[in-house]
């Protein structure tokens, strides 16, 4: 459950970074269209690209971890089901 919360949090941060990146890119496009150049927008864009890439990596890690946990959960559930079946079998034989 905690991993799911981490994944949700990472996805929210990722979406926020994408929205900020889109805003910076729109701003830069408007600046170019009006003939104005802004060096500050470039550094913002670079920072957001770096942040976006870091979030993508974190998102991939969390998705992989989530998949591993789901597989482990399925194996554990199967083992528990087998154990319960054996217990029922033994109790039924008595």
Buried (B, 14 or more C-beta within 10 A) or exposed (E): EEEEEBBEEBBEBBEEBBEBBEEBBEBBEEEEEEEEEEEEBEEBBEEBEEBBEEBBEBBEEBEEEBEEBEEEEEEEEEEEEEEEEEEEEEEEEE
